Amino acid sequence: MNTLETIAARRSIRRFKKDAVPKEAMEKILAAACQAPSAKNRQPWRFTVVQGSRRDEMVRVMRAGLDARETSGEDIGSARWTADCMAQAPVTVFVHNPDGMHPWLPRKADQIWMELADVQSIGAAIENMLLAAQTLGIGSLWIADV
C-alpha cells in the first residue's frame, strides 16, 4: 500500500479486538511517530504505552476520576465515552509534551508561538502513528478529550 492509499484507507476505529498488539508492531508505530517532522527539531513528544493489567488499572482509575468529577457537579462532556473506547482497546498510547505549559498560565509571545509549534509537531507524530498502524493492519483511534 502506498502512502496515498494508506491515508485514504485510514479510519477511526471505535470497537477493538481483544488481541494484544505485538511488541514489534508497537515499536514500528512508535518509531514512525519519532520520525515526524518537528519545529526546530525539538521533538516535543513523549509516549506512555499502557497495556495488559496496567491498562485495566488505567481504565479503573480513569472511571473513578470521572465518577468523582460528575458527583461534584462537573460536566465531563464525552469523557465517559472516551473511557469506554479505551477500555476496549488492547493498548493505549498517551502522547504528551513534558515542556508544555498549563493553558491558563501567562506567557510571553515567543512562548505562545513555541507552544503552537509543539502542538503541531505532536499532531504530526500522532498522524504518523495512525498511518503506521493502518499500514500494519491495526485499527486505531486518536482521542483528544479533556
C-alpha positions, 0 to 999 in steps of 0.5 A: 500500500502506498502512502496515498492509499494508506491515508485514504484507507485510514479510519477511526476505529471505535470497537477493538479486538481483544488481541494484544498488539505485538511488541514489534508492531508497537515499536514500528508505530512508535518509531514512525511517530519519532520520525515526524517532522518537528519545529526546530527539531525539538521533538516535543513528544513523549509516549506512555504505552499502557497495556495488559493489567496496567491498562485495566488499572488505567481504565479503573482509575480513569472511571473513578476520576470521572465518577468523582468529577460528575458527583461534584457537579462537573460536566465531563462532556464525552469523557465517559465515552472516551473511557469506554473506547479505551477500555476496549482497546488492547493498548493505549498510547498517551502522547504528551509534551513534558515542556508544555505549559498549563493553558491558563498560565501567562506567557510571553509571545515567543512562548505562545508561538513555541507552544503552537509549534509543539502542538503541531509537531505532536499532531504530526507524530500522532498522524504518523502513528495512525498511518503506521498502524493502518499500514500494519493492519491495526485499527486505531483511534486518536482521542483528544478529550479533556 
